[in-house]
Amino acid sequence: MNNSEVNSGKKTSTKSSALTLNLFFISSSFFTLILLPNSLSLLRLGRFEFAWGFGDIILFLAFLPFFGEIILKGKTKFLSGVNRLDKVLLLYFISLLFPVGIALVRYPGRAIFTIAGYLKYLEALIIYLLIRRSVKGKNQANYLLNVFIFVIIGVLIISLVQKGAPLRFLSIIRSQSRTLQQGYINSLQWRLSGPFFNPNTLAEVILLAVPLTWALFEFKSNVYNRLFYLSLIMFSIIIFILTGSREAYLGFLGMLLSLVYFKRSSSLKTKKIYIFLIIILLGLVLFYRFYLMHRIVEYTFRQPGFGYSAIVRVKLWEVCINLMDKYWLIGAGFGNSSIAISEALPWHSSIGGTHNTFFRAFLDGGIFVFGIFLFLLFRIWSLHKVKLSEPWNCYKNALISGFVGLVITGFFGDTFQNSELMIFFMFLLGVVNSIYYLARGKGLRK
């Protein structure tokens, strides 16, 4: 064996070790960010307090080599190559620095809060970039999909504990004072929120996970694996219904219709399976109808000022439309649309947010950032045009179906500004975009 072969072997071994380490950091940061979100004491900076955990530290430590490579070499390299979606994503997150700057100028007293909010939102992009840098073939992609499912199971178990033992749930999430202040103790047993403190976030995470779980079920040949994934789907749907999230219910319908659309050319057997799944879903909805329906109706149509009712949201959107004339060019600043709304709507502080991801994007960043945001959504949707070999094509369609569901929920909530939800979405998007490029170019490798 000559020296060149030895050196080549060492380089291959080094690259393999670095790849394994990257995957470890990705999975551990994803796990701790979601399931151990408040594992450290509150971080106090002046008069502000921030919840943080080990996941935040692990993620930024994992990003340091990536950032250092960019600084030292002026570029980085994705194992599956750089494509247009990568560039649009980077453009969007870089463009958000402009509304961050506007927020610092308009509200200097909230500077620390603004910067911390942007860094938290940036974590979703960091996870995406680390995945794009680490996936070179189907082995890494399958590993990350398994990590995603494992974390989903953890989320569902925590939600089940919330249903059966709410006080125990409060001790698990280590945020009793925050939860009690938000009034969740009065609704813990009928609106599940899991580790997110927000029923809508939990429902939207499940909305994103169900089509992927179904895709995994569809392509497993082992009967025990199929039984596992089918049970996980049923478990997920039950928890989903118990969130009482009206916006996610609408999004779930859109997701199902998207799945049916993508399966329009499938075999009759596959179509029958999908019909079976929809029948089971409708059966579960009817089963819980008498348990939840009266509460949902009351919660939706009660008088404004007392909760997230339909009347409140309509009035809120009217104010948002009026504010668009004032902030159309440069926006109110990153995360400051709520402040702008509160100045025109005194009782807004009791509900927070715009409850519309498109109004939020426009009011935060103005028309230029909003345009980039819409272009990003279009680029993600355009992935559906690509045909991949199975099961990767099915995984891709699962992501796009979940994406359609999230766009629908975005008309009623701040979906794409939700940092926790975006971590899940960008995790899957990173895997699918890597596989898409590999399949399109050199093909999938082991």
TORKOL-4160 file (C-alpha; in steps of 0.2 Angstrom, whole numbers, padded with zeros to 4 digits, m for minus):
446
<pt num="1" X="0000" Y="0000" Z="0000"/>
<pt num="2" X="0008" Y="0017" Z="m0005"/>
<pt num="3" X="0007" Y="0033" Z="0004"/>
<pt num="4" X="m0006" Y="0040" Z="m0007"/>
<pt num="5" X="m0018" Y="0026" Z="m0003"/>
<pt num="6" X="m0014" Y="0028" Z="0016"/>
<pt num="7" X="m0018" Y="0047" Z="0016"/>
<pt num="8" X="m0034" Y="0044" Z="0006"/>
<pt num="9" X="m0039" Y="0031" Z="0019"/>
<pt num="10" X="m0036" Y="0043" Z="0033"/>
<pt num="11" X="m0045" Y="0057" Z="0024"/>
<pt num="12" X="m0060" Y="0046" Z="0022"/>
<pt num="13" X="m0060" Y="0040" Z="0040"/>
<pt num="14" X="m0059" Y="0058" Z="0046"/>
<pt num="15" X="m0073" Y="0063" Z="0035"/>
<pt num="16" X="m0084" Y="0049" Z="0041"/>
<pt num="17" X="m0080" Y="0053" Z="0059"/>
<pt num="18" X="m0084" Y="0071" Z="0056"/>
<pt num="19" X="m0101" Y="0066" Z="0048"/>
<pt num="20" X="m0105" Y="0055" Z="0063"/>
<pt num="21" X="m0101" Y="0069" Z="0075"/>
<pt num="22" X="m0112" Y="0081" Z="0065"/>
<pt num="23" X="m0127" Y="0069" Z="0065"/>
<pt num="24" X="m0125" Y="0066" Z="0084"/>
<pt num="25" X="m0125" Y="0085" Z="0087"/>
<pt num="26" X="m0140" Y="0087" Z="0076"/>
<pt num="27" X="m0150" Y="0073" Z="0084"/>
<pt num="28" X="m0146" Y="0078" Z="0102"/>
<pt num="29" X="m0149" Y="0097" Z="0099"/>
<pt num="30" X="m0166" Y="0093" Z="0091"/>
<pt num="31" X="m0171" Y="0081" Z="0105"/>
<pt num="32" X="m0166" Y="0093" Z="0119"/>
<pt num="33" X="m0173" Y="0108" Z="0111"/>
<pt num="34" X="m0190" Y="0100" Z="0110"/>
<pt num="35" X="m0191" Y="0088" Z="0124"/>
<pt num="36" X="m0180" Y="0098" Z="0137"/>
<pt num="37" X="m0184" Y="0116" Z="0132"/>
<pt num="38" X="m0182" Y="0124" Z="0149"/>
<pt num="39" X="m0168" Y="0113" Z="0156"/>
<pt num="40" X="m0158" Y="0128" Z="0163"/>
<pt num="41" X="m0162" Y="0142" Z="0175"/>
<pt num="42" X="m0170" Y="0157" Z="0167"/>
<pt num="43" X="m0157" Y="0168" Z="0159"/>
<pt num="44" X="m0158" Y="0186" Z="0166"/>
<pt num="45" X="m0151" Y="0200" Z="0155"/>
<pt num="46" X="m0156" Y="0217" Z="0163"/>
<pt num="47" X="m0175" Y="0217" Z="0166"/>
<pt num="48" X="m0178" Y="0203" Z="0153"/>
<pt num="49" X="m0179" Y="0185" Z="0157"/>
<pt num="50" X="m0177" Y="0171" Z="0144"/>
<pt num="51" X="m0181" Y="0153" Z="0144"/>
<pt num="52" X="m0166" Y="0142" Z="0137"/>
<pt num="53" X="m0159" Y="0125" Z="0138"/>
<pt num="54" X="m0145" Y="0113" Z="0134"/>
<pt num="55" X="m0152" Y="0111" Z="0116"/>
<pt num="56" X="m0148" Y="0130" Z="0113"/>
<pt num="57" X="m0130" Y="0127" Z="0118"/>
<pt num="58" X="m0128" Y="0111" Z="0109"/>
<pt num="59" X="m0135" Y="0118" Z="0093"/>
<pt num="60" X="m0124" Y="0134" Z="0093"/>
<pt num="61" X="m0108" Y="0123" Z="0097"/>
<pt num="62" X="m0112" Y="0112" Z="0083"/>
<pt num="63" X="m0114" Y="0127" Z="0071"/>
<pt num="64" X="m0097" Y="0135" Z="0076"/>
<pt num="65" X="m0086" Y="0124" Z="0064"/>
<pt num="66" X="m0099" Y="0128" Z="0050"/>
<pt num="67" X="m0098" Y="0146" Z="0054"/>
<pt num="68" X="m0079" Y="0145" Z="0056"/>
<pt num="69" X="m0077" Y="0137" Z="0038"/>
<pt num="70" X="m0087" Y="0151" Z="0031"/>
<pt num="71" X="m0076" Y="0165" Z="0039"/>
<pt num="72" X="m0060" Y="0156" Z="0035"/>
<pt num="73" X="m0063" Y="0150" Z="0018"/>
<pt num="74" X="m0077" Y="0162" Z="0012"/>
<pt num="75" X="m0088" Y="0147" Z="0008"/>
<pt num="76" X="m0095" Y="0131" Z="0014"/>
<pt num="77" X="m0099" Y="0114" Z="0005"/>
<pt num="78" X="m0115" Y="0104" Z="0006"/>
<pt num="79" X="m0112" Y="0086" Z="0003"/>
<pt num="80" X="m0127" Y="0086" Z="m0008"/>
<pt num="81" X="m0124" Y="0102" Z="m0017"/>
<pt num="82" X="m0131" Y="0120" Z="m0015"/>
<pt num="83" X="m0148" Y="0123" Z="m0024"/>
<pt num="84" X="m0160" Y="0137" Z="m0026"/>
<pt num="85" X="m0170" Y="0133" Z="m0011"/>
<pt num="86" X="m0154" Y="0135" Z="0000"/>
<pt num="87" X="m0151" Y="0152" Z="m0008"/>
<pt num="88" X="m0169" Y="0158" Z="m0005"/>
<pt num="89" X="m0169" Y="0152" Z="0013"/>
<pt num="90" X="m0153" Y="0161" Z="0017"/>
<pt num="91" X="m0159" Y="0176" Z="0008"/>
<pt num="92" X="m0175" Y="0176" Z="0019"/>
<pt num="93" X="m0166" Y="0174" Z="0035"/>
<pt num="94" X="m0153" Y="0188" Z="0030"/>
<pt num="95" X="m0167" Y="0199" Z="0025"/>
<pt num="96" X="m0174" Y="0198" Z="0042"/>
<pt num="97" X="m0159" Y="0207" Z="0049"/>
<pt num="98" X="m0167" Y="0223" Z="0041"/>
<pt num="99" X="m0183" Y="0222" Z="0052"/>
<pt num="100" X="m0171" Y="0217" Z="0067"/>
<pt num="101" X="m0162" Y="0234" Z="0064"/>
<pt num="102" X="m0179" Y="0243" Z="0062"/>
<pt num="103" X="m0185" Y="0236" Z="0079"/>
<pt num="104" X="m0168" Y="0241" Z="0087"/>
<pt num="105" X="m0171" Y="0259" Z="0081"/>
<pt num="106" X="m0190" Y="0260" Z="0085"/>
<pt num="107" X="m0189" Y="0251" Z="0102"/>
<pt num="108" X="m0172" Y="0252" Z="0109"/>
<pt num="109" X="m0178" Y="0247" Z="0126"/>
<pt num="110" X="m0182" Y="0230" Z="0119"/>
<pt num="111" X="m0166" Y="0228" Z="0110"/>
<pt num="112" X="m0161" Y="0212" Z="0120"/>
<pt num="113" X="m0178" Y="0204" Z="0118"/>
<pt num="114" X="m0177" Y="0208" Z="0099"/>
<pt num="115" X="m0160" Y="0200" Z="0097"/>
<pt num="116" X="m0164" Y="0185" Z="0107"/>
<pt num="117" X="m0180" Y="0182" Z="0097"/>
<pt num="118" X="m0171" Y="0183" Z="0081"/>
<pt num="119" X="m0157" Y="0171" Z="0087"/>
<pt num="120" X="m0171" Y="0159" Z="0093"/>
<pt num="121" X="m0179" Y="0159" Z="0076"/>
<pt num="122" X="m0162" Y="0157" Z="0068"/>
<pt num="123" X="m0161" Y="0140" Z="0076"/>
<pt num="124" X="m0172" Y="0132" Z="0063"/>
<pt num="125" X="m0161" Y="0138" Z="0050"/>
<pt num="126" X="m0145" Y="0131" Z="0059"/>
<pt num="127" X="m0153" Y="0114" Z="0060"/>
<pt num="128" X="m0157" Y="0115" Z="0042"/>
<pt num="129" X="m0140" Y="0120" Z="0037"/>
<pt num="130" X="m0132" Y="0106" Z="0048"/>
<pt num="131" X="m0143" Y="0093" Z="0040"/>
<pt num="132" X="m0139" Y="0099" Z="0022"/>
<pt num="133" X="m0121" Y="0098" Z="0027"/>
<pt num="134" X="m0122" Y="0081" Z="0034"/>
<pt num="135" X="m0133" Y="0071" Z="0022"/>
<pt num="136" X="m0124" Y="0062" Z="0009"/>
<pt num="137" X="m0136" Y="0048" Z="0005"/>
<pt num="138" X="m0150" Y="0037" Z="0011"/>
<pt num="139" X="m0142" Y="0030" Z="0027"/>
<pt num="140" X="m0140" Y="0048" Z="0035"/>
<pt num="141" X="m0158" Y="0053" Z="0029"/>
<pt num="142" X="m0166" Y="0037" Z="0036"/>
<pt num="143" X="m0157" Y="0040" Z="0053"/>
<pt num="144" X="m0163" Y="0058" Z="0054"/>
<pt num="145" X="m0181" Y="0053" Z="0049"/>
<pt num="146" X="m0180" Y="0040" Z="0064"/>
<pt num="147" X="m0174" Y="0054" Z="0075"/>
<pt num="148" X="m0189" Y="0064" Z="0070"/>
<pt num="149" X="m0201" Y="0050" Z="0074"/>
<pt num="150" X="m0193" Y="0047" Z="0091"/>
<pt num="151" X="m0195" Y="0065" Z="0096"/>
<pt num="152" X="m0213" Y="0065" Z="0090"/>
<pt num="153" X="m0216" Y="0050" Z="0101"/>
<pt num="154" X="m0209" Y="0060" Z="0116"/>
<pt num="155" X="m0220" Y="0074" Z="0112"/>
<pt num="156" X="m0236" Y="0063" Z="0112"/>
<pt num="157" X="m0231" Y="0055" Z="0128"/>
<pt num="158" X="m0229" Y="0071" Z="0137"/>
<pt num="159" X="m0246" Y="0077" Z="0130"/>
<pt num="160" X="m0253" Y="0060" Z="0136"/>
<pt num="161" X="m0246" Y="0064" Z="0154"/>
<pt num="162" X="m0254" Y="0081" Z="0153"/>
<pt num="163" X="m0271" Y="0073" Z="0149"/>
<pt num="164" X="m0270" Y="0060" Z="0163"/>
<pt num="165" X="m0260" Y="0069" Z="0177"/>
<pt num="166" X="m0259" Y="0088" Z="0173"/>
<pt num="167" X="m0250" Y="0092" Z="0189"/>
<pt num="168" X="m0237" Y="0080" Z="0185"/>
<pt num="169" X="m0236" Y="0087" Z="0168"/>
<pt num="170" X="m0232" Y="0104" Z="0176"/>
<pt num="171" X="m0218" Y="0097" Z="0186"/>
<pt num="172" X="m0211" Y="0089" Z="0170"/>
<pt num="173" X="m0210" Y="0104" Z="0160"/>
<pt num="174" X="m0203" Y="0114" Z="0174"/>
<pt num="175" X="m0213" Y="0130" Z="0170"/>
<pt num="176" X="m0226" Y="0130" Z="0183"/>
<pt num="177" X="m0226" Y="0149" Z="0186"/>
<pt num="178" X="m0227" Y="0153" Z="0167"/>
<pt num="179" X="m0240" Y="0140" Z="0164"/>
<pt num="180" X="m0251" Y="0146" Z="0179"/>
<pt num="181" X="m0249" Y="0164" Z="0173"/>
<pt num="182" X="m0255" Y="0159" Z="0156"/>
<pt num="183" X="m0271" Y="0151" Z="0163"/>
<pt num="184" X="m0267" Y="0133" Z="0157"/>
<pt num="185" X="m0271" Y="0125" Z="0173"/>
<pt num="186" X="m0289" Y="0129" Z="0169"/>
<pt num="187" X="m0289" Y="0120" Z="0152"/>
<pt num="188" X="m0275" Y="0107" Z="0154"/>
<pt num="189" X="m0287" Y="0092" Z="0153"/>
<pt num="190" X="m0297" Y="0097" Z="0137"/>
<pt num="191" X="m0284" Y="0107" Z="0127"/>
<pt num="192" X="m0268" Y="0098" Z="0126"/>
<pt num="193" X="m0252" Y="0108" Z="0123"/>
<pt num="194" X="m0238" Y="0096" Z="0126"/>
<pt num="195" X="m0221" Y="0103" Z="0129"/>
<pt num="196" X="m0225" Y="0119" Z="0119"/>
<pt num="197" X="m0237" Y="0128" Z="0131"/>
<pt num="198" X="m0248" Y="0131" Z="0115"/>
<pt num="199" X="m0262" Y="0119" Z="0109"/>
<pt num="200" X="m0260" Y="0126" Z="0091"/>
<pt num="201" X="m0241" Y="0122" Z="0091"/>
<pt num="202" X="m0244" Y="0104" Z="0096"/>
<pt num="203" X="m0258" Y="0102" Z="0084"/>
<pt num="204" X="m0247" Y="0109" Z="0069"/>
<pt num="205" X="m0232" Y="0098" Z="0074"/>
<pt num="206" X="m0244" Y="0083" Z="0073"/>
<pt num="207" X="m0251" Y="0089" Z="0057"/>
<pt num="208" X="m0233" Y="0089" Z="0050"/>
<pt num="209" X="m0229" Y="0072" Z="0057"/>
<pt num="210" X="m0244" Y="0062" Z="0052"/>
<pt num="211" X="m0241" Y="0061" Z="0033"/>
<pt num="212" X="m0223" Y="0056" Z="0036"/>
<pt num="213" X="m0228" Y="0043" Z="0048"/>
<pt num="214" X="m0241" Y="0037" Z="0035"/>
<pt num="215" X="m0227" Y="0036" Z="0022"/>
<pt num="216" X="m0216" Y="0026" Z="0033"/>
<pt num="217" X="m0231" Y="0014" Z="0037"/>
<pt num="218" X="m0234" Y="0012" Z="0018"/>
<pt num="219" X="m0216" Y="0007" Z="0014"/>
<pt num="220" X="m0213" Y="m0005" Z="0029"/>
<pt num="221" X="m0214" Y="m0023" Z="0024"/>
<pt num="222" X="m0212" Y="m0030" Z="0042"/>
<pt num="223" X="m0230" Y="m0033" Z="0049"/>
<pt num="224" X="m0224" Y="m0027" Z="0067"/>
<pt num="225" X="m0216" Y="m0011" Z="0059"/>
<pt num="226" X="m0233" Y="m0007" Z="0050"/>
<pt num="227" X="m0243" Y="m0011" Z="0066"/>
<pt num="228" X="m0231" Y="0001" Z="0075"/>
<pt num="229" X="m0233" Y="0016" Z="0063"/>
<pt num="230" X="m0252" Y="0013" Z="0061"/>
<pt num="231" X="m0254" Y="0014" Z="0080"/>
<pt num="232" X="m0243" Y="0029" Z="0080"/>
<pt num="233" X="m0255" Y="0037" Z="0068"/>
<pt num="234" X="m0270" Y="0033" Z="0078"/>
<pt num="235" X="m0262" Y="0040" Z="0094"/>
<pt num="236" X="m0256" Y="0056" Z="0085"/>
<pt num="237" X="m0274" Y="0059" Z="0078"/>
<pt num="238" X="m0282" Y="0057" Z="0096"/>
<pt num="239" X="m0269" Y="0069" Z="0103"/>
<pt num="240" X="m0272" Y="0080" Z="0088"/>
<pt num="241" X="m0291" Y="0081" Z="0091"/>
<pt num="242" X="m0289" Y="0084" Z="0110"/>
<pt num="243" X="m0279" Y="0100" Z="0106"/>
<pt num="244" X="m0295" Y="0109" Z="0101"/>
<pt num="245" X="m0285" Y="0118" Z="0088"/>
<pt num="246" X="m0298" Y="0125" Z="0075"/>
<pt num="247" X="m0285" Y="0132" Z="0063"/>
<pt num="248" X="m0276" Y="0115" Z="0064"/>
<pt num="249" X="m0292" Y="0105" Z="0060"/>
<pt num="250" X="m0294" Y="0116" Z="0044"/>
<pt num="251" X="m0275" Y="0113" Z="0040"/>
<pt num="252" X="m0277" Y="0094" Z="0043"/>
<pt num="253" X="m0291" Y="0094" Z="0030"/>
<pt num="254" X="m0280" Y="0102" Z="0018"/>
<pt num="255" X="m0266" Y="0090" Z="0021"/>
<pt num="256" X="m0277" Y="0075" Z="0018"/>
<pt num="257" X="m0283" Y="0082" Z="0002"/>
<pt num="258" X="m0265" Y="0085" Z="m0003"/>
<pt num="259" X="m0261" Y="0067" Z="0000"/>
<pt num="260" X="m0275" Y="0061" Z="m0010"/>
<pt num="261" X="m0270" Y="0073" Z="m0024"/>
<pt num="262" X="m0252" Y="0066" Z="m0024"/>
<pt num="263" X="m0259" Y="0048" Z="m0024"/>
<pt num="264" X="m0271" Y="0051" Z="m0038"/>
<pt num="265" X="m0261" Y="0039" Z="m0049"/>
<pt num="266" X="m0258" Y="0026" Z="m0036"/>
<pt num="267" X="m0264" Y="0008" Z="m0037"/>
<pt num="268" X="m0282" Y="0004" Z="m0031"/>
<pt num="269" X="m0275" Y="m0005" Z="m0016"/>
<pt num="270" X="m0266" Y="0011" Z="m0010"/>
<pt num="271" X="m0281" Y="0022" Z="m0013"/>
<pt num="272" X="m0292" Y="0010" Z="m0002"/>
<pt num="273" X="m0279" Y="0011" Z="0012"/>
<pt num="274" X="m0281" Y="0030" Z="0011"/>
<pt num="275" X="m0300" Y="0029" Z="0011"/>
<pt num="276" X="m0298" Y="0018" Z="0026"/>
<pt num="277" X="m0287" Y="0030" Z="0035"/>
<pt num="278" X="m0300" Y="0044" Z="0032"/>
<pt num="279" X="m0314" Y="0034" Z="0038"/>
<pt num="280" X="m0305" Y="0030" Z="0054"/>
<pt num="281" X="m0301" Y="0049" Z="0056"/>
<pt num="282" X="m0319" Y="0053" Z="0054"/>
<pt num="283" X="m0324" Y="0040" Z="0067"/>
<pt num="284" X="m0312" Y="0047" Z="0079"/>
<pt num="285" X="m0319" Y="0065" Z="0076"/>
<pt num="286" X="m0337" Y="0058" Z="0079"/>
<pt num="287" X="m0331" Y="0049" Z="0095"/>
<pt num="288" X="m0324" Y="0065" Z="0103"/>
<pt num="289" X="m0338" Y="0076" Z="0096"/>
<pt num="290" X="m0348" Y="0076" Z="0112"/>
<pt num="291" X="m0333" Y="0078" Z="0122"/>
<pt num="292" X="m0326" Y="0093" Z="0114"/>
<pt num="293" X="m0339" Y="0101" Z="0103"/>
<pt num="294" X="m0348" Y="0112" Z="0115"/>
<pt num="295" X="m0331" Y="0118" Z="0122"/>
<pt num="296" X="m0325" Y="0123" Z="0105"/>
<pt num="297" X="m0341" Y="0132" Z="0100"/>
<pt num="298" X="m0341" Y="0142" Z="0117"/>
<pt num="299" X="m0322" Y="0145" Z="0115"/>
<pt num="300" X="m0324" Y="0151" Z="0097"/>
<pt num="301" X="m0340" Y="0162" Z="0098"/>
<pt num="302" X="m0339" Y="0170" Z="0115"/>
<pt num="303" X="m0338" Y="0189" Z="0117"/>
<pt num="304" X="m0321" Y="0198" Z="0113"/>
<pt num="305" X="m0309" Y="0202" Z="0126"/>
<pt num="306" X="m0310" Y="0185" Z="0134"/>
<pt num="307" X="m0300" Y="0173" Z="0123"/>
<pt num="308" X="m0295" Y="0168" Z="0105"/>
<pt num="309" X="m0313" Y="0169" Z="0099"/>
<pt num="310" X="m0318" Y="0171" Z="0080"/>
<pt num="311" X="m0325" Y="0189" Z="0084"/>
<pt num="312" X="m0308" Y="0194" Z="0092"/>
<pt num="313" X="m0298" Y="0188" Z="0077"/>
<pt num="314" X="m0309" Y="0197" Z="0064"/>
<pt num="315" X="m0307" Y="0213" Z="0074"/>
<pt num="316" X="m0288" Y="0210" Z="0075"/>
<pt num="317" X="m0287" Y="0207" Z="0056"/>
<pt num="318" X="m0296" Y="0223" Z="0053"/>
<pt num="319" X="m0283" Y="0233" Z="0063"/>
<pt num="320" X="m0269" Y="0224" Z="0053"/>
<pt num="321" X="m0276" Y="0229" Z="0037"/>
<pt num="322" X="m0277" Y="0247" Z="0042"/>
<pt num="323" X="m0259" Y="0246" Z="0049"/>
<pt num="324" X="m0252" Y="0240" Z="0032"/>
<pt num="325" X="m0254" Y="0258" Z="0025"/>
<pt num="326" X="m0242" Y="0264" Z="0039"/>
<pt num="327" X="m0229" Y="0250" Z="0039"/>
<pt num="328" X="m0230" Y="0245" Z="0021"/>
<pt num="329" X="m0212" Y="0250" Z="0016"/>
<pt num="330" X="m0200" Y="0245" Z="0031"/>
<pt num="331" X="m0212" Y="0237" Z="0043"/>
<pt num="332" X="m0214" Y="0239" Z="0062"/>
<pt num="333" X="m0198" Y="0229" Z="0066"/>
<pt num="334" X="m0194" Y="0211" Z="0069"/>
<pt num="335" X="m0207" Y="0204" Z="0082"/>
<pt num="336" X="m0215" Y="0221" Z="0085"/>
<pt num="337" X="m0231" Y="0219" Z="0075"/>
<pt num="338" X="m0239" Y="0215" Z="0091"/>
<pt num="339" X="m0234" Y="0232" Z="0099"/>
<pt num="340" X="m0240" Y="0241" Z="0084"/>
<pt num="341" X="m0257" Y="0233" Z="0085"/>
<pt num="342" X="m0258" Y="0236" Z="0104"/>
<pt num="343" X="m0256" Y="0254" Z="0101"/>
<pt num="344" X="m0272" Y="0254" Z="0090"/>
<pt num="345" X="m0281" Y="0240" Z="0100"/>
<pt num="346" X="m0279" Y="0242" Z="0119"/>
<pt num="347" X="m0286" Y="0225" Z="0123"/>
<pt num="348" X="m0274" Y="0216" Z="0111"/>
<pt num="349" X="m0261" Y="0212" Z="0124"/>
<pt num="350" X="m0273" Y="0199" Z="0131"/>
<pt num="351" X="m0271" Y="0189" Z="0115"/>
<pt num="352" X="m0255" Y="0193" Z="0107"/>
<pt num="353" X="m0249" Y="0191" Z="0089"/>
<pt num="354" X="m0258" Y="0194" Z="0073"/>
<pt num="355" X="m0265" Y="0177" Z="0071"/>
<pt num="356" X="m0261" Y="0177" Z="0053"/>
<pt num="357" X="m0244" Y="0172" Z="0047"/>
<pt num="358" X="m0245" Y="0184" Z="0031"/>
<pt num="359" X="m0250" Y="0199" Z="0041"/>
<pt num="360" X="m0236" Y="0196" Z="0053"/>
<pt num="361" X="m0223" Y="0194" Z="0039"/>
<pt num="362" X="m0229" Y="0210" Z="0031"/>
<pt num="363" X="m0231" Y="0221" Z="0047"/>
<pt num="364" X="m0214" Y="0215" Z="0054"/>
<pt num="365" X="m0204" Y="0217" Z="0038"/>
<pt num="366" X="m0213" Y="0228" Z="0026"/>
<pt num="367" X="m0217" Y="0224" Z="0008"/>
<pt num="368" X="m0199" Y="0218" Z="0002"/>
<pt num="369" X="m0197" Y="0206" Z="0016"/>
<pt num="370" X="m0215" Y="0200" Z="0014"/>
<pt num="371" X="m0211" Y="0197" Z="m0005"/>
<pt num="372" X="m0196" Y="0186" Z="m0001"/>
<pt num="373" X="m0206" Y="0177" Z="0012"/>
<pt num="374" X="m0219" Y="0173" Z="m0002"/>
<pt num="375" X="m0206" Y="0168" Z="m0014"/>
<pt num="376" X="m0199" Y="0156" Z="m0001"/>
<pt num="377" X="m0216" Y="0148" Z="0001"/>
<pt num="378" X="m0217" Y="0146" Z="m0018"/>
<pt num="379" X="m0200" Y="0138" Z="m0019"/>
<pt num="380" X="m0204" Y="0125" Z="m0005"/>
<pt num="381" X="m0221" Y="0121" Z="m0015"/>
<pt num="382" X="m0211" Y="0119" Z="m0031"/>
<pt num="383" X="m0203" Y="0103" Z="m0024"/>
<pt num="384" X="m0219" Y="0094" Z="m0027"/>
<pt num="385" X="m0214" Y="0094" Z="m0046"/>
<pt num="386" X="m0199" Y="0083" Z="m0044"/>
<pt num="387" X="m0201" Y="0064" Z="m0046"/>
<pt num="388" X="m0190" Y="0054" Z="m0035"/>
<pt num="389" X="m0188" Y="0035" Z="m0033"/>
<pt num="390" X="m0199" Y="0027" Z="m0019"/>
<pt num="391" X="m0200" Y="0028" Z="m0004"/>
<pt num="392" X="m0191" Y="0046" Z="m0006"/>
<pt num="393" X="m0205" Y="0052" Z="m0017"/>
<pt num="394" X="m0218" Y="0047" Z="m0004"/>
<pt num="395" X="m0208" Y="0056" Z="0009"/>
<pt num="396" X="m0206" Y="0072" Z="m0001"/>
<pt num="397" X="m0225" Y="0072" Z="m0004"/>
<pt num="398" X="m0228" Y="0069" Z="0014"/>
<pt num="399" X="m0218" Y="0085" Z="0018"/>
<pt num="400" X="m0227" Y="0095" Z="0005"/>
<pt num="401" X="m0244" Y="0089" Z="0011"/>
<pt num="402" X="m0239" Y="0095" Z="0028"/>
<pt num="403" X="m0233" Y="0111" Z="0021"/>
<pt num="404" X="m0250" Y="0114" Z="0013"/>
<pt num="405" X="m0258" Y="0111" Z="0030"/>
<pt num="406" X="m0247" Y="0124" Z="0038"/>
<pt num="407" X="m0250" Y="0137" Z="0025"/>
<pt num="408" X="m0269" Y="0135" Z="0028"/>
<pt num="409" X="m0266" Y="0136" Z="0047"/>
<pt num="410" X="m0256" Y="0152" Z="0043"/>
<pt num="411" X="m0272" Y="0161" Z="0038"/>
<pt num="412" X="m0277" Y="0159" Z="0057"/>
<pt num="413" X="m0261" Y="0159" Z="0066"/>
<pt num="414" X="m0243" Y="0165" Z="0066"/>
<pt num="415" X="m0237" Y="0148" Z="0059"/>
<pt num="416" X="m0221" Y="0152" Z="0050"/>
<pt num="417" X="m0215" Y="0164" Z="0064"/>
<pt num="418" X="m0217" Y="0150" Z="0077"/>
<pt num="419" X="m0199" Y="0146" Z="0081"/>
<pt num="420" X="m0203" Y="0129" Z="0089"/>
<pt num="421" X="m0214" Y="0123" Z="0074"/>
<pt num="422" X="m0201" Y="0129" Z="0062"/>
<pt num="423" X="m0188" Y="0118" Z="0070"/>
<pt num="424" X="m0198" Y="0103" Z="0065"/>
<pt num="425" X="m0202" Y="0110" Z="0048"/>
<pt num="426" X="m0184" Y="0114" Z="0044"/>
<pt num="427" X="m0178" Y="0098" Z="0050"/>
<pt num="428" X="m0189" Y="0088" Z="0038"/>
<pt num="429" X="m0186" Y="0101" Z="0024"/>
<pt num="430" X="m0167" Y="0099" Z="0026"/>
<pt num="431" X="m0168" Y="0080" Z="0024"/>
<pt num="432" X="m0180" Y="0081" Z="0009"/>
<pt num="433" X="m0170" Y="0094" Z="0000"/>
<pt num="434" X="m0154" Y="0084" Z="0002"/>
<pt num="435" X="m0162" Y="0068" Z="m0005"/>
<pt num="436" X="m0170" Y="0078" Z="m0019"/>
<pt num="437" X="m0153" Y="0085" Z="m0025"/>
<pt num="438" X="m0144" Y="0068" Z="m0023"/>
<pt num="439" X="m0158" Y="0059" Z="m0033"/>
<pt num="440" X="m0158" Y="0072" Z="m0046"/>
<pt num="441" X="m0139" Y="0073" Z="m0048"/>
<pt num="442" X="m0129" Y="0058" Z="m0044"/>
<pt num="443" X="m0142" Y="0047" Z="m0037"/>
<pt num="444" X="m0145" Y="0040" Z="m0020"/>
<pt num="445" X="m0130" Y="0032" Z="m0011"/>
<pt num="446" X="m0128" Y="0021" Z="0004"/>
